[in-house]
Amino acid sequence: MKKKIIVTLFIIISSCFSYTQGQSETCHKNYEDRNSLGTITCFAPDSLFLLGQYTEAIIKLKQDTIQLEYIKFYQLAANYALLGEIDSSFLYLNKFIDTSPDDRIIFVDNRWDVLRKDTAQWNSLINKIETAFLQCIDSVPNKKLALRLFYLSALDQKYRLYGVILRQLPDGDTLYIESFDLDLFLSQQIDSIIRHYGFPGISMVGKLASTSAFLLVQHSHKIHKYYKAVKNGYEQGDVIPQQYAMMTDRCLMQKRKKQIYGTQGFANKRIEKKYGGHGIIWPVKDFKHVNERRKNVGITTSIEEYAKSIDCIIPEKYYKR
């Protein structure tokens, strides 16, 4: 399936998950917000930055009026970092943390390597991020595990999202080796977590950390190994229904069986050639009633809308069965 990357000043990738749970009144992040759950905020570099004109970029950013000011703070910090003006970079990066809804991008953005050398200021900055997250989950029992999953969620998106948008992907074989090694590490981490705790449900670690665990499983090749634990959590009301639906479909697809909720697309060279460069929705059992099943688990889009959003075609034969 061909990936379409929209280069804008910023890009927000949001999940459709909706689930009710209280949130700390002192938390200004969207980590546990039911309407923003799973949101990852990532900023595409502007043209001046890409040209290496960091001083000019700073002047323009300070002149421009941007609706979401924390975007400006992040870009200013990046420009100052690459100019070697460390204190100014820390100033604006702290402003970003104070105002942004989600700051996990900081963990994997390599522009902050120069800041990481200033151990005292960097540790203070990371402590601020951790504190904000912990304020959002003040009612969950296993905060240590939730924080561990918080970090893993950023690593999970290092090459899937952050590196693409930030243009920080290594070339060729290096990308393959590094992404393979990272996925292997993440697979080992979630395997260790589930063996020790079972699947981390909402009641154990909160919504964001539970979602992070779900994504780590979803991106592994061992979904069948963990599926029963996720299903048990869903039946107990401790796993977000949409996540259960997606994992069910992915598990079935890996077994070469028809999916239930129509959440999985598929593409290879033959498919793309047949469908004009598009992927297709993986075959669906009882396709006629798929939109009803989607609604039953809280998926708000029809399969037709979803297919369009991921650049997939629904073969006509699906409607005739």
C-alpha positions as CSV (number, residue, x, y, z in Angstrom):
1,M,0.0,0.0,0.0
2,K,1.5,3.3,-1.0
3,K,2.0,5.7,1.9
4,K,0.8,9.3,1.5
5,I,2.7,11.7,3.7
6,I,1.2,15.2,4.0
7,V,3.9,17.7,4.8
8,T,2.3,20.5,6.8
9,L,3.6,22.6,9.7
10,F,2.3,19.9,12.1
11,I,0.5,16.6,11.8
12,I,-1.7,15.0,14.4
13,I,-2.4,11.3,14.2
14,S,-5.4,10.4,16.3
15,S,-7.1,7.1,17.1
16,C,-10.8,6.7,17.2
17,F,-10.8,5.2,20.6
18,S,-13.5,6.5,23.1
19,Y,-13.7,5.2,26.6
20,T,-14.8,6.8,29.9
21,Q,-12.5,7.2,32.8
22,G,-11.7,10.0,35.2
23,Q,-8.7,12.3,34.6
24,S,-6.7,14.3,37.1
25,E,-7.8,17.9,37.2
26,T,-4.2,19.0,37.5
27,C,-3.2,17.3,34.2
28,H,-3.1,19.6,31.1
29,K,-2.1,16.8,28.7
30,N,-4.5,14.7,26.6
31,Y,-2.9,11.4,27.6
32,E,-6.0,10.0,29.3
33,D,-8.7,12.2,27.5
34,R,-11.3,9.9,26.0
35,N,-11.6,12.1,22.9
36,S,-7.9,12.3,22.2
37,L,-6.7,8.9,23.4
38,G,-3.8,7.6,21.5
39,T,-3.1,11.0,19.9
40,I,0.5,11.5,18.8
41,T,1.6,15.0,17.9
42,C,4.5,15.3,15.4
43,F,5.8,18.4,13.6
44,A,7.1,18.6,10.1
45,P,10.1,20.9,9.6
46,D,9.4,24.1,7.7
47,S,11.2,25.1,4.5
48,L,13.7,27.4,6.1
49,F,14.7,24.7,8.6
50,L,15.1,22.2,5.8
51,L,17.4,24.6,4.0
52,G,19.6,24.9,7.1
53,Q,18.7,28.6,7.5
54,Y,18.1,28.4,11.3
55,T,18.6,32.0,12.1
56,E,16.1,33.1,9.4
57,A,13.7,30.4,10.6
58,I,13.8,31.8,14.1
59,I,13.1,35.3,12.9
60,K,10.1,34.2,10.9
61,L,8.7,32.0,13.6
62,K,8.8,34.9,16.1
63,Q,7.0,37.1,13.5
64,D,4.3,34.5,12.6
65,T,1.1,34.0,14.4
66,I,0.5,30.3,14.9
67,Q,-2.8,29.2,16.3
68,L,-1.2,26.5,18.4
69,E,1.7,28.3,20.1
70,Y,3.4,25.1,21.3
71,I,4.3,24.3,17.7
72,K,6.2,27.5,17.5
73,F,8.0,26.7,20.8
74,Y,9.1,23.3,19.4
75,Q,10.4,24.7,16.2
76,L,12.2,27.5,17.9
77,A,13.9,25.0,20.3
78,A,15.0,22.9,17.3
79,N,16.5,25.9,15.5
80,Y,18.3,27.1,18.5
81,A,19.7,23.6,19.2
82,L,21.2,23.3,15.7
83,L,22.7,26.8,16.2
84,G,24.4,25.6,19.3
85,E,22.5,28.0,21.5
86,I,21.7,25.5,24.2
87,D,20.1,27.6,26.9
88,S,17.7,29.2,24.4
89,S,16.8,25.8,23.1
90,F,16.1,24.5,26.6
91,L,14.0,27.6,27.3
92,Y,11.6,27.0,24.4
93,L,11.6,23.2,24.8
94,N,10.4,23.7,28.4
95,K,7.7,26.1,27.1
96,F,6.7,23.4,24.7
97,I,6.3,20.8,27.5
98,D,4.4,23.4,29.6
99,T,1.8,23.9,26.8
100,S,1.7,20.9,24.5
101,P,-1.0,18.1,24.8
102,D,1.6,15.4,24.2
103,D,5.4,15.5,24.3
104,R,6.6,12.0,23.7
105,I,8.3,13.1,20.4
106,I,11.1,14.5,22.6
107,F,12.3,11.0,23.5
108,V,13.1,10.1,19.9
109,D,13.9,13.4,18.1
110,N,17.7,13.3,17.4
111,R,17.9,17.1,17.3
112,W,18.0,17.0,21.0
113,D,21.3,15.0,21.1
114,V,23.2,18.2,21.8
115,L,20.9,19.0,24.7
116,R,21.3,15.5,26.2
117,K,24.9,16.3,26.9
118,D,23.8,18.9,29.5
119,T,22.8,16.3,32.0
120,A,21.4,18.5,34.7
121,Q,19.0,20.5,32.4
122,W,18.1,17.4,30.3
123,N,17.2,15.4,33.4
124,S,15.1,18.3,34.7
125,L,13.3,18.4,31.4
126,I,12.6,14.7,31.4
127,N,11.4,14.8,35.0
128,K,8.9,17.5,34.0
129,I,7.5,15.2,31.2
130,E,7.3,12.2,33.6
131,T,5.6,14.3,36.3
132,A,2.9,15.6,33.9
133,F,2.1,12.1,32.7
134,L,2.0,10.7,36.3
135,Q,-0.5,13.5,37.2
136,C,-2.7,12.2,34.5
137,I,-2.8,8.7,35.9
138,D,-2.9,9.5,39.6
139,S,-5.6,7.0,40.2
140,V,-4.1,3.9,38.5
141,P,-2.4,1.3,40.8
142,N,0.7,0.5,38.7
143,K,2.3,3.8,37.8
144,K,5.7,2.2,37.3
145,L,4.5,0.0,34.6
146,A,2.4,2.8,33.1
147,L,5.5,5.0,32.8
148,R,7.5,2.1,31.2
149,L,4.8,1.7,28.6
150,F,4.7,5.5,28.1
151,Y,8.4,5.4,27.0
152,L,7.9,2.2,24.9
153,S,5.0,3.9,23.0
154,A,7.4,6.6,21.8
155,L,9.9,4.0,20.6
156,D,7.1,2.1,18.9
157,Q,6.5,5.2,16.7
158,K,10.2,6.1,16.2
159,Y,10.3,4.7,12.6
160,R,6.6,4.4,11.9
161,L,5.8,8.1,12.4
162,Y,8.3,10.3,14.0
163,G,11.3,9.6,11.8
164,V,9.2,9.9,8.7
165,I,7.7,13.3,9.5
166,L,10.9,14.6,11.0
167,R,13.0,13.3,8.1
168,Q,15.3,11.4,10.4
169,L,15.1,8.0,8.9
170,P,18.5,6.3,8.2
171,D,19.1,5.1,4.6
172,G,18.6,1.7,3.1
173,D,19.9,-1.3,4.9
174,T,20.6,0.8,8.1
175,L,16.9,1.6,8.4
176,Y,16.0,-2.0,7.9
177,I,18.5,-3.2,10.5
178,E,17.7,-0.5,13.1
179,S,13.9,-0.8,12.8
180,F,14.2,-4.7,12.9
181,D,16.3,-4.5,16.0
182,L,14.0,-2.0,17.7
183,D,10.9,-4.1,16.9
184,L,12.7,-7.1,18.3
185,F,13.5,-5.2,21.5
186,L,9.9,-4.0,21.8
187,S,8.5,-7.5,21.2
188,Q,10.8,-8.8,24.0
189,Q,9.5,-5.9,26.3
190,I,5.8,-6.6,25.8
191,D,6.4,-10.3,26.1
192,S,8.1,-9.8,29.5
193,I,5.3,-7.5,30.6
194,I,2.5,-9.8,29.7
195,R,4.2,-12.8,31.2
196,H,4.6,-10.9,34.5
197,Y,1.4,-8.9,34.7
198,G,-1.0,-10.3,32.1
199,F,-2.2,-7.9,29.5
200,P,-2.0,-4.3,31.1
201,G,-5.7,-3.3,31.2
202,I,-7.1,0.1,31.8
203,S,-7.7,-0.6,35.5
204,M,-4.0,-1.5,36.0
205,V,-2.2,1.3,34.0
206,G,-4.7,3.7,32.6
207,K,-6.0,4.2,29.1
208,L,-2.8,5.5,27.4
209,A,-0.5,2.9,28.7
210,S,-3.0,0.1,28.0
211,T,-3.3,1.5,24.4
212,S,0.5,1.5,24.2
213,A,0.5,-2.2,25.2
214,F,-2.1,-2.9,22.6
215,L,0.0,-1.2,19.8
216,L,3.1,-3.2,20.9
217,V,1.2,-6.4,20.5
218,Q,-0.5,-5.3,17.3
219,H,2.9,-4.5,15.8
220,S,4.4,-7.8,16.8
221,H,4.3,-11.2,15.1
222,K,2.9,-12.9,18.1
223,I,-0.7,-11.6,18.3
224,H,-2.0,-15.2,18.5
225,K,0.1,-15.7,21.6
226,Y,-1.4,-12.7,23.5
227,Y,-4.9,-12.7,22.0
228,K,-6.5,-14.7,24.7
229,A,-5.3,-12.3,27.4
230,V,-6.6,-9.4,25.4
231,K,-9.9,-11.1,24.8
232,N,-10.3,-11.8,28.6
233,G,-9.6,-8.2,29.3
234,Y,-12.2,-7.1,26.8
235,E,-14.8,-9.4,28.3
236,Q,-14.1,-7.9,31.7
237,G,-14.5,-4.3,30.3
238,D,-10.8,-3.6,30.8
239,V,-9.7,-3.3,27.1
240,I,-11.1,-0.7,24.8
241,P,-13.5,-2.4,22.4
242,Q,-12.1,-0.9,19.2
243,Q,-8.7,-2.3,20.2
244,Y,-10.1,-5.7,20.7
245,A,-11.8,-5.5,17.3
246,M,-8.5,-4.5,15.6
247,M,-6.5,-7.2,17.3
248,T,-9.2,-9.8,16.4
249,D,-9.0,-8.8,12.7
250,R,-5.2,-8.8,12.7
251,C,-5.0,-12.2,14.4
252,L,-7.4,-13.6,11.8
253,M,-5.5,-12.0,8.9
254,Q,-2.2,-13.5,10.2
255,K,-4.0,-16.9,10.1
256,R,-5.1,-16.2,6.5
257,K,-8.8,-16.1,7.7
258,K,-11.5,-13.6,7.0
259,Q,-11.7,-10.7,9.4
260,I,-14.8,-9.7,11.4
261,Y,-14.7,-5.9,11.7
262,G,-13.0,-4.8,8.5
263,T,-10.1,-3.0,10.2
264,Q,-7.3,-4.4,8.2
265,G,-6.0,-3.5,4.8
266,F,-3.6,-5.5,2.6
267,A,-1.4,-4.8,-0.4
268,N,1.4,-6.4,-2.4
269,K,2.7,-5.8,-6.0
270,R,-0.1,-7.9,-7.5
271,I,-2.8,-6.2,-5.6
272,E,-1.5,-2.7,-6.4
273,K,-1.1,-3.5,-10.1
274,K,-4.7,-4.8,-10.2
275,Y,-6.2,-1.9,-8.3
276,G,-4.3,1.0,-9.7
277,G,-1.7,1.4,-6.9
278,H,-4.2,0.9,-4.1
279,G,-4.4,-1.7,-1.4
280,I,-7.6,-3.6,-0.6
281,I,-9.6,-4.3,2.6
282,W,-8.7,-7.8,3.7
283,P,-11.7,-10.2,3.1
284,V,-14.5,-9.8,5.6
285,K,-16.8,-12.5,7.0
286,D,-20.5,-11.7,6.5
287,F,-19.6,-8.4,4.8
288,K,-23.2,-7.4,4.5
289,H,-23.4,-6.7,8.3
290,V,-19.9,-5.5,8.9
291,N,-20.9,-1.9,9.6
292,E,-23.3,-3.1,12.3
293,R,-20.5,-5.0,14.0
294,R,-18.3,-1.9,13.7
295,K,-20.9,0.2,15.5
296,N,-21.3,-2.5,18.2
297,V,-17.7,-2.0,19.2
298,G,-17.8,1.8,19.0
299,I,-16.1,2.2,15.6
300,T,-17.6,5.4,14.3
301,T,-16.7,5.2,10.6
302,S,-18.3,2.9,8.1
303,I,-16.0,0.4,6.3
304,E,-16.3,2.5,3.2
305,E,-15.1,5.6,5.0
306,Y,-12.3,3.7,6.6
307,A,-11.1,2.1,3.4
308,K,-10.9,5.6,1.8
309,S,-8.9,6.9,4.7
310,I,-6.2,4.3,4.4
311,D,-6.1,4.4,0.6
312,C,-7.8,1.0,0.1
313,I,-10.3,-0.4,-2.3
314,I,-13.3,-2.6,-1.3
315,P,-13.5,-5.2,-4.1
316,E,-17.0,-5.3,-5.7
317,K,-17.2,-9.0,-5.1
318,Y,-17.5,-8.4,-1.4
319,Y,-20.9,-6.8,-1.9
320,K,-22.1,-9.7,-4.0
321,R,-21.5,-12.4,-1.5
